[in-house]
Amino acid sequence: MGDRPPMPRLFPPSRIVATSGSKPAVLCREDGGIVTERLQDSFSDLLDYGFTATMEERLDEVAQGALSWTDLLNEFYTDFSGKLAQAANDGPDGMQPNDPTPTGIPCDDCGRPMQIRTASTGVFMGCSGYNLPPKERCKNTVNLISGDEAISVDADDEAESRLLLSKRRCGKCHTAMDSYLIDEGRKLHVCGNNPDCDGYEVEQGQFRIKGYDGPVIECDKCGADMQLRPVASANTWL
């Protein structure tokens, strides 16, 4: 029997995992984690470690003539199609959508509340007016830099270690929160279970990118310092 198509054809690795550090380690991206959780909820047997081993044994039976390949295919598809139909339902028994998380942070362009969203490029904030009719629509977005790269302006050499040990816990479900820098005066803490949990906190202070030694220019709108920030596409922006 032929091998199944490699997973990279179905899910590009760059959208699921990333490498980090001087000694590369594979890290799951935020959207990769969401995809995995959704698949585990709806197709737990397919994602079980024992599925491949069991299927290989059944395929061996087909190769030896002890099992009809059509019977094996029908058995699999009957179960799979039922779970697929259930996952497509809009109700609580279906696959849960990746809904945005509303916040109390006003949009700089229109004043509407911003929302926390997760896309293939990572976590960002988008205006809640994006889905309004064209004449009322607001497409403002705010790119967020990982809070692991941002520390307080007056932080000492041990600040990074303390940051890891003192990671905030969500006030709703007590899960460790992921941190993102909105600007030099605000840090956003988002529940690690987002979008399933809508817990978030905004921390006020003065922050800088850890170890940043690049160019700094003055913002033409507010006079604050502007720094180069990395984004998922490997480009940079001010």
C-alpha positions as CSV (number, residue, x, y, z in Angstrom):
1,M,0.0,0.0,0.0
2,G,1.3,3.5,-0.8
3,D,2.2,6.0,1.9
4,R,-0.2,8.8,2.8
5,P,0.6,12.3,1.5
6,P,3.1,14.1,3.7
7,M,1.4,16.6,6.1
8,P,3.5,19.6,4.8
9,R,1.4,19.5,1.6
10,L,-1.8,20.0,3.7
11,F,-0.5,22.3,6.4
12,P,2.6,24.4,5.4
13,P,5.1,24.1,8.3
14,S,5.6,27.9,8.5
15,R,2.0,28.3,9.5
16,I,2.1,25.7,12.3
17,V,5.6,25.8,13.8
18,A,8.6,28.1,14.1
19,T,12.2,27.9,15.2
20,S,13.7,30.0,17.9
21,G,17.1,30.7,19.6
22,S,20.7,30.1,18.8
23,K,20.1,26.4,19.2
24,P,17.0,26.0,17.0
25,A,14.0,24.5,18.7
26,V,10.7,23.8,17.1
27,L,7.9,25.9,18.7
28,C,4.2,25.7,18.0
29,R,2.7,28.9,16.6
30,E,-0.4,30.3,18.2
31,D,-2.6,29.4,15.2
32,G,-0.9,26.0,15.1
33,G,-2.0,25.4,18.7
34,I,-5.6,26.4,17.9
35,V,-5.7,24.1,14.8
36,T,-4.4,21.2,16.9
37,E,-6.9,21.8,19.7
38,R,-9.8,22.0,17.3
39,L,-8.8,18.7,15.6
40,Q,-8.3,16.9,18.9
41,D,-11.8,18.0,20.0
42,S,-13.5,16.7,16.8
43,F,-11.2,13.9,15.6
44,S,-9.5,12.6,18.8
45,D,-9.0,9.1,17.4
46,L,-7.2,10.3,14.3
47,L,-4.8,12.4,16.4
48,D,-4.2,9.6,18.8
49,Y,-0.6,8.2,18.8
50,G,-2.0,4.7,18.4
51,F,-4.0,5.5,15.2
52,T,-1.1,5.1,12.8
53,A,0.1,1.8,14.4
54,T,-3.4,0.4,14.2
55,M,-3.9,1.5,10.7
56,E,-0.6,-0.1,9.6
57,E,-1.8,-3.4,11.1
58,R,-5.1,-3.2,9.2
59,L,-3.2,-2.4,5.9
60,D,-1.0,-5.4,6.5
61,E,-4.2,-7.5,6.7
62,V,-5.2,-6.1,3.4
63,A,-1.8,-6.9,1.8
64,Q,-2.1,-10.5,3.1
65,G,-5.6,-10.9,1.7
66,A,-7.2,-11.3,5.1
67,L,-9.2,-8.1,4.8
68,S,-10.9,-6.5,1.8
69,W,-9.6,-3.0,1.1
70,T,-13.1,-1.8,0.3
71,D,-14.4,-3.0,3.7
72,L,-11.6,-1.2,5.4
73,L,-12.3,2.0,3.5
74,N,-16.0,1.8,4.1
75,E,-15.5,1.2,7.8
76,F,-13.2,4.2,8.1
77,Y,-15.3,6.6,6.0
78,T,-18.5,5.8,7.7
79,D,-17.0,6.8,11.1
80,F,-15.1,9.8,9.6
81,S,-17.9,11.2,7.6
82,G,-20.2,11.3,10.7
83,K,-17.5,13.2,12.7
84,L,-16.9,15.5,9.8
85,A,-20.6,16.4,9.6
86,Q,-20.7,17.0,13.3
87,A,-17.7,19.2,13.2
88,A,-19.4,21.3,10.5
89,N,-22.3,22.1,12.8
90,D,-22.7,25.6,14.1
91,G,-23.9,24.4,17.5
92,P,-22.0,23.6,20.7
93,D,-21.3,20.1,19.4
94,G,-19.5,21.4,16.3
95,M,-16.0,22.6,15.8
96,Q,-15.6,25.9,17.7
97,P,-14.8,29.0,15.6
98,N,-11.8,31.2,16.1
99,D,-13.8,34.1,17.4
100,P,-12.1,37.5,18.2
101,T,-11.8,38.6,21.8
102,P,-13.4,42.0,22.5
103,T,-11.3,44.5,24.5
104,G,-11.9,47.9,26.1
105,I,-9.0,49.4,24.1
106,P,-10.3,52.1,21.7
107,C,-9.4,52.2,18.0
108,D,-7.0,55.1,17.3
109,D,-8.9,55.7,14.0
110,C,-12.6,55.5,14.9
111,G,-12.8,55.0,18.7
112,R,-14.6,51.6,18.4
113,P,-13.4,48.8,20.7
114,M,-10.4,46.8,19.4
115,Q,-10.5,43.0,19.2
116,I,-7.7,40.4,19.8
117,R,-7.4,38.2,16.7
118,T,-5.2,35.3,15.7
119,A,-4.2,34.7,12.1
120,S,-1.4,32.9,10.2
121,T,0.9,35.8,10.9
122,G,0.3,35.6,14.7
123,V,-1.7,37.6,17.3
124,F,-2.8,41.1,16.5
125,M,-5.5,43.6,17.3
126,G,-8.1,44.7,14.8
127,C,-11.0,47.2,14.9
128,S,-14.4,45.7,15.7
129,G,-15.7,47.8,12.9
130,Y,-14.0,45.7,10.2
131,N,-17.2,43.7,9.3
132,L,-19.5,46.8,9.1
133,P,-20.9,48.0,5.8
134,P,-18.2,49.7,3.5
135,K,-19.2,53.3,4.4
136,E,-18.9,52.6,8.2
137,R,-16.0,50.0,8.0
138,C,-12.7,50.5,9.8
139,K,-9.8,48.4,8.8
140,N,-7.3,49.6,11.5
141,T,-5.0,46.9,12.9
142,V,-2.2,47.0,15.5
143,N,0.7,44.6,15.1
144,L,1.8,43.1,18.5
145,I,5.3,42.1,19.4
146,S,5.8,39.2,21.8
147,G,6.0,40.4,25.4
148,D,9.0,38.0,25.9
149,E,11.0,40.5,23.8
150,A,9.8,43.5,25.9
151,I,11.0,44.5,29.4
152,S,10.6,47.6,31.5
153,V,12.9,50.5,30.8
154,D,14.5,50.4,34.2
155,A,14.9,46.5,34.2
156,D,18.2,45.0,35.4
157,D,20.1,42.0,34.1
158,E,17.9,39.5,35.9
159,A,14.6,40.9,34.7
160,E,14.2,38.2,32.0
161,S,14.4,35.4,34.6
162,R,12.0,37.1,36.9
163,L,9.6,37.7,34.0
164,L,9.4,34.0,33.2
165,L,8.9,33.1,36.9
166,S,6.2,35.8,37.4
167,K,4.1,35.1,34.3
168,R,0.6,36.4,34.9
169,R,-2.3,34.0,35.3
170,C,-5.7,34.6,33.7
171,G,-8.3,35.9,36.1
172,K,-11.0,33.7,34.6
173,C,-9.3,30.3,34.1
174,H,-5.9,30.7,35.8
175,T,-4.0,29.7,32.7
176,A,-0.6,31.3,32.1
177,M,-1.0,34.4,30.0
178,D,0.9,35.4,26.8
179,S,2.2,38.9,26.7
180,Y,2.4,41.3,23.8
181,L,3.7,44.9,23.4
182,I,1.2,47.3,22.0
183,D,3.4,50.3,22.2
184,E,6.1,51.7,24.5
185,G,3.5,52.5,27.2
186,R,1.2,49.4,27.1
187,K,1.6,45.7,27.3
188,L,-1.2,43.3,26.6
189,H,-1.6,40.0,28.5
190,V,-3.8,37.5,26.8
191,C,-5.0,34.2,28.2
192,G,-3.1,31.2,26.9
193,N,-6.4,29.5,26.2
194,N,-7.5,32.3,23.8
195,P,-9.8,32.2,21.8
196,D,-11.6,29.7,24.0
197,C,-11.1,32.0,27.0
198,D,-11.5,35.8,26.5
199,G,-9.4,36.8,29.6
200,Y,-7.0,39.7,29.0
201,E,-5.3,42.5,30.9
202,V,-3.6,45.7,29.9
203,E,-0.4,46.7,31.8
204,Q,0.6,50.4,31.8
205,G,4.3,51.3,32.1
206,Q,7.4,52.1,30.1
207,F,8.8,49.3,28.0
208,R,11.5,48.6,25.5
209,I,12.4,45.7,23.2
210,K,14.9,43.5,25.0
211,G,18.4,44.0,23.7
212,Y,17.3,46.5,21.1
213,D,20.2,48.4,19.6
214,G,18.8,49.4,16.2
215,P,17.8,52.8,14.9
216,V,15.4,55.1,16.8
217,I,13.5,57.9,15.1
218,E,10.8,60.3,16.3
219,C,7.2,59.5,15.4
220,D,5.7,62.2,13.2
221,K,2.3,62.0,14.9
222,C,3.0,61.9,18.6
223,G,6.8,62.4,19.0
224,A,7.5,59.0,20.7
225,D,10.5,56.9,19.8
226,M,10.0,54.5,16.9
227,Q,11.9,51.2,16.7
228,L,12.3,48.4,14.1
229,R,10.1,45.4,15.0
230,P,10.2,41.9,13.5
231,V,7.1,40.4,12.0
232,A,6.2,36.8,10.9
233,S,7.1,37.5,7.2
234,A,10.7,38.1,8.3
235,N,10.5,41.8,7.2
236,T,10.6,44.7,9.7
237,W,8.5,47.7,10.3
238,L,8.7,50.9,12.3
